[in-house]
C-alpha cells in the first residue's frame, strides 16, 4: 500500500507540475520568437534606412558658377550633363553623336572633380557655365531658348544621357581630359601642338566627315590692318605676302609664323584675332588683312561635326570616342562618383 501511495503521489505531482512547465516553456519560446521577429524587423528597418542614406549620399551634385547671376548653383550630375549636351551640341544631331557628347561632358566634369583645378574659380564652384569649361543652361533657360520645341529636343538629350549614365572615358584607369570642339580641318590636333603638355590619348587623327557635314568648315574674314597691329603688337609690312606660313603642325594648323621679326604660334594668332581656327592662310589687301580658315575650334579631341558624321555612317558612340581619343576605355565610375559625393558630405560637415 505504501508503494502504491508513493506512485500515486508521484503521478499527482507530475500532473500538477508538467502543465506549469509546459506553459513556462511555451511562454519562453513565444517570447524568444517575438524577440527574434522584433530584432529582424529592426534590422530590416535599419538596412532600409542605411540604403536610403547611401542613395542620398551617392547623389552627386556639381557646383556650377552661373556667370550671368554671379552665383554658384548646385546641379545634380546627370542633369548637369544634360544641360551641357543641350548647350554644346545641336539636339538634331544623330543619337550616337549625342551619346558621345554626353560621355565626353560627364568625363570632363569627373576629371574636374578629381583635379578641382584649371582656371581660378569663384569660391565653392567646380566649373563655370561658359566656354572656359563647358557651356551649361538650366531647364528653365532651355525652355526659353527652345520654346515649343523644348519637349522634343530635351527628350532626345535625356535619352542620350540616360544611355551613358555613370560612364566616363579613362586612360590607364584615370578619367581623361575630354576636350572637344566644333569642326576639324580634316584632322584633329596633337595636344602638345596647341597646348603645352603632351597627352597620349589626344593625338592627331583624320576627320574627313567635317567637310560635308559642317556649315562652317571654311570661313573668310577681313581685318583692318590697324586692328591687327594693335592686337598683335607688331607693325605689319605693306607687301601682299607679308608673312608667308612655312611651318604647320601634323594636323595642318599653323605652327609658327614670323611678322616683322616677331615669331608667333598659330594659337596666338587665332586667339588674338578671334579666328575660327589656327589653320589659316592670309594676305594683305591695301589696309586690310584677308584671312581664310579651315575648321572651327582649337582642334584637340573630339570634333562634334565629325562625331555626327561618324554616327550618320553607322558608328556607335563607343566607336566615335575610340576614334577621337586613343588608347582609352569606357568605364562605369559609379563607385568613384559615390565616393566623391560622400567626401563632399564629409567636407560640408
Helices and strands as residue ranges (DSSP letters): H 2-58, E 61-66, E 71-76, H 77-88, H 95-115, E 127-128, H 139-146, G 147-149, H 150-163, E 167-171, E 174-175, E 180-181, H 191-194, H 210-213, E 218-224, H 225-232, E 247-248, E 254-259, E 262-265, H 266-273, E 280-285, E 288-294, E 302-303, H 304-312, H 317-324, E 329-332, H 334-348
